[in-house]
Each structure stands twice: as C-alpha cells, then as structure tokens.
Amino acid sequence: MKLVSYLYQGREGFGFIRGDFIFPLHGLDERLPEIIDPFLLDLDALLPVARKAEKELIGKINWEHYGIALNRVQLLAPVPRPGSL
C-alpha cells in the first residue's frame, strides 16, 4: 500500500495509490481519518483497517470508479507537518 497526502478541490486528504488513481481512505472506512497526521499517531490500530479497506475495494467490480485520477490532485509531502525529534 502506497500512502499519499494530496490536495483535491481545496481540501487536504490522504489515501493510497493504485494505478493512476488515489483512493481516499476515509471514504472507504469512516474509522480512518481524512488526513494522515492522526493516522500516523494511531498507526498500529489503523493500518490493519486501511489494508482491509483496500482489499475489499479491489475485490469490487469497477473498483477504479471509487478513486480520484492522479492528474486531478496535487501531491503533498508524505507527512505535511512532521514533528520535531
């Protein structure tokens, strides 16, 4: 699973890339946040949820219709607001 942060229609989001599409994870399972920061803070609990959502999506007919074309988003830094060490 390749996770990405992106800007789409003026809103920040995060999801995974598959082919030429981004799939917003919050749209696949409401337990997943809309942006990546809270996801990373609870990675151990949320990564299995994200993987299950990805697997269920790819099992659907016409799964690509649930995605956003890559050429319609602006990719952001993987972690837009990294904390300090």
C-alpha positions, -999 to +999 in steps of 0.1 A: +000+000+000+015+033-011+000+061+011-001+097-001-012+131+011-028+153-015-048+184-022-081+180-041-107+207-046-090+228-020-091+201+007-062+181+021-067+143+022-048+111+023-053+077+007-035+051-013-023+050-049-033+021-072-026+025-109-035+060-120-059+067-091-059+078-055-084+062-031-093+084-001-092+060+029-118+079+049-143+074+021-137+036+024-140+033+061-152+061+084-128+049+112-100+062+091-092+099+093-094+124+065-057+135+068-026+115+075-015+130+108-040+112+131-035+080+111+002+080+119-004+087+156-025+055+158-007+035+131-008+002+149-046+002+152-054+019+119-031+003+094-049-031+095-082-012+090-067+006+059-054-027+045-087-044+049-105-014+032-080-016+003-085-054-001-123-050-001-122-022-026-100-041-051-124-070-048-153-049-063-162-047-099-152-014-114-131-005-083-113+023-101-146+043-102-141+049-064-108+068-070-097+102-080-075+104-111-039+113-102-039+142-127-067+159-107-048+162-074-017+180-062+005+156-043+018+169-010+047+159+012+041+124+027+039+139+062+028+175+057+035+187+092+063+164+106+070+168+143+105+175+157+126+148+172 
